[in-house]
Amino acid sequence: METGGLDSGNHRCEIVEAKVVNPGVFKSNYSSYFIKTIPEGWVAERKYENFLTLRSILCKMYPGYIVPPISSKVEKKLEKEDIDKKKHYLQLFLNDVMANPILRKANIFHMFISIPSEKEYEMKSKAYIKSKPPKYVQDYRTFEGIARVSFDTPLAKYCSQLAAGNTRLKELYREYF
């Protein structure tokens, strides 16, 4: 699931505002970040938890790629200096993802930076949260859109011997059981 909207490396993300949101009497305060994508001009509002979820989905969908780290520690007290520090690290995270030619084309990342409403983004991202990681080689994402597997000579020989040994074990099992 890739998108062609962010083909070149001339894009960057900037967190233009961070604020503490008080959702009401029975809910805890949380931090909200406004992401601007340059040069597109998209502005999207996201909670810190949305960043954690995005990273988790990218790790699951692109297991062969290094997804930049972010702290999974959710602060209970939301002081301005803590939020500004998080803002800086989240911006680094977004720009590191943007710098990767594979990850920046992921539909979930495109939705993360382009859908303005946090609620709409959460609704559309549910399918990605529930999706399973790739099971077969052909399901893995690559820049060219295909998965290539190659074995060097010793590994190919080992695999061949392993397959022959497995076949022999099956024959012995049928013979004696």
C-alpha positions as CSV (number, residue, x, y, z in Angstrom):
1,M,0.0,0.0,0.0
2,E,2.1,2.8,-1.3
3,T,1.3,6.3,-2.6
4,G,3.2,8.2,-5.2
5,G,2.5,11.7,-3.7
6,L,5.9,12.0,-2.0
7,D,8.2,10.6,-4.6
8,S,11.1,13.1,-4.2
9,G,13.2,13.8,-1.2
10,N,12.3,17.5,-1.3
11,H,9.7,17.3,1.4
12,R,9.9,17.9,5.1
13,C,7.6,18.2,8.1
14,E,7.6,20.9,10.7
15,I,5.7,20.8,13.9
16,V,4.4,24.4,14.0
17,E,2.5,24.3,17.3
18,A,2.2,22.0,20.3
19,K,-0.5,22.5,23.0
20,V,-2.1,20.8,26.0
21,V,-5.7,19.9,25.4
22,N,-8.2,19.5,28.2
23,P,-10.9,17.1,26.8
24,G,-13.2,17.5,29.8
25,V,-13.9,16.6,33.4
26,F,-13.6,12.8,33.2
27,K,-10.6,12.6,30.8
28,S,-6.9,13.3,31.2
29,N,-5.2,16.2,29.5
30,Y,-3.1,15.3,26.4
31,S,-0.6,17.0,24.1
32,S,-1.6,17.8,20.6
33,Y,0.8,18.7,17.8
34,F,0.2,20.5,14.5
35,I,2.3,19.1,11.6
36,K,2.9,21.2,8.5
37,T,4.2,19.4,5.4
38,I,6.4,21.5,3.2
39,P,6.0,22.3,0.3
40,E,2.5,20.8,0.2
41,G,1.2,23.1,2.9
42,W,-0.9,20.3,4.6
43,V,-1.5,20.9,8.3
44,A,-2.6,18.0,10.5
45,E,-3.3,17.8,14.2
46,R,-2.1,14.7,16.0
47,K,-1.9,13.4,19.6
48,Y,1.3,11.9,20.9
49,E,-0.4,8.5,20.9
50,N,-1.0,8.8,17.1
51,F,2.8,9.1,16.6
52,L,3.3,5.9,18.6
53,T,0.7,4.1,16.6
54,L,2.2,5.3,13.3
55,R,5.6,4.0,14.3
56,S,4.1,0.7,15.4
57,I,2.2,0.3,12.1
58,L,5.3,1.2,10.0
59,C,7.4,-1.4,12.0
60,K,4.7,-4.0,11.4
61,M,4.2,-3.3,7.7
62,Y,7.9,-2.7,6.8
63,P,9.8,-5.2,9.0
64,G,12.9,-5.0,6.9
65,Y,13.3,-1.3,7.2
66,I,14.7,0.8,10.1
67,V,11.8,2.9,11.4
68,P,13.2,5.8,13.4
69,P,12.6,5.5,17.2
70,I,10.5,7.6,19.4
71,S,10.0,7.4,23.2
72,S,7.0,5.3,24.2
73,K,7.0,7.1,27.5
74,V,3.8,9.1,27.9
75,E,4.3,11.9,30.4
76,K,1.6,12.4,33.1
77,K,2.5,16.0,33.7
78,L,2.5,18.2,30.6
79,E,4.9,21.0,31.2
80,K,5.8,23.4,28.4
81,E,9.5,22.4,28.3
82,D,8.6,18.7,28.1
83,I,6.2,19.4,25.3
84,D,8.7,21.5,23.4
85,K,11.3,18.7,23.8
86,K,8.8,16.1,22.5
87,K,7.9,18.5,19.7
88,H,11.6,18.6,18.6
89,Y,12.0,14.8,18.7
90,L,8.7,14.1,16.9
91,Q,9.8,16.5,14.2
92,L,13.1,14.6,13.8
93,F,11.0,11.3,13.7
94,L,8.8,12.7,10.9
95,N,11.7,14.0,8.8
96,D,13.6,10.7,9.2
97,V,10.6,8.8,7.9
98,M,10.3,11.4,5.1
99,A,13.9,10.8,4.2
100,N,13.3,7.1,3.7
101,P,12.2,6.5,0.1
102,I,10.1,3.5,1.1
103,L,8.5,4.7,4.3
104,R,7.5,8.1,3.0
105,K,5.4,6.4,0.3
106,A,3.4,4.4,2.8
107,N,-0.3,5.2,2.7
108,I,-0.5,5.3,6.5
109,F,2.3,8.0,6.6
110,H,0.6,9.9,3.8
111,M,-2.7,9.9,5.7
112,F,-0.8,10.9,9.0
113,I,0.6,14.1,7.5
114,S,-2.2,15.0,5.1
115,I,-5.6,14.4,6.9
116,P,-6.2,17.6,8.9
117,S,-8.6,16.2,11.5
118,E,-7.2,13.9,14.2
119,K,-10.6,12.1,14.6
120,E,-10.8,11.4,10.8
121,Y,-7.2,10.1,10.8
122,E,-8.0,7.8,13.7
123,M,-11.1,6.5,11.9
124,K,-9.2,5.8,8.7
125,S,-6.1,4.3,10.4
126,K,-8.1,1.6,12.2
127,A,-7.7,-0.9,9.3
128,Y,-3.9,-0.5,9.5
129,I,-3.9,-1.0,13.3
130,K,-5.9,-4.3,12.9
131,S,-3.9,-5.5,9.9
132,K,-1.4,-8.4,10.3
133,P,2.3,-8.1,9.3
134,P,3.5,-9.6,6.0
135,K,3.6,-13.4,6.2
136,Y,5.1,-14.3,2.8
137,V,8.1,-12.8,1.0
138,Q,5.9,-11.5,-1.8
139,D,4.0,-9.4,0.7
140,Y,7.0,-7.4,1.8
141,R,7.2,-3.8,0.6
142,T,10.2,-2.7,-1.5
143,F,11.0,0.5,-3.4
144,E,10.4,-1.3,-6.8
145,G,7.3,-3.0,-5.5
146,I,8.7,-6.5,-5.7
147,A,10.5,-8.7,-3.3
148,R,13.9,-10.2,-4.3
149,V,15.4,-13.1,-2.5
150,S,18.9,-14.4,-3.4
151,F,21.1,-17.0,-1.8
152,D,24.8,-17.2,-2.0
153,T,26.3,-20.6,-3.0
154,P,26.9,-22.0,0.5
155,L,23.5,-21.1,1.7
156,A,21.8,-22.5,-1.4
157,K,23.7,-25.8,-0.9
158,Y,22.7,-25.9,2.8
159,C,19.0,-25.3,1.9
160,S,19.2,-28.1,-0.8
161,Q,20.7,-30.5,1.7
162,L,18.2,-29.5,4.3
163,A,15.3,-30.2,1.9
164,A,16.9,-33.6,0.9
165,G,17.2,-34.5,4.6
166,N,13.6,-33.5,5.3
167,T,12.5,-35.7,2.4
168,R,14.5,-38.7,3.8
169,L,13.0,-38.2,7.3
170,K,9.5,-38.3,5.8
171,E,10.3,-41.6,4.0
172,L,11.7,-43.1,7.2
173,Y,8.7,-41.9,9.2
174,R,6.3,-43.6,6.6
175,E,8.4,-46.7,6.7
176,Y,8.4,-47.2,10.4
177,F,5.1,-45.7,11.5
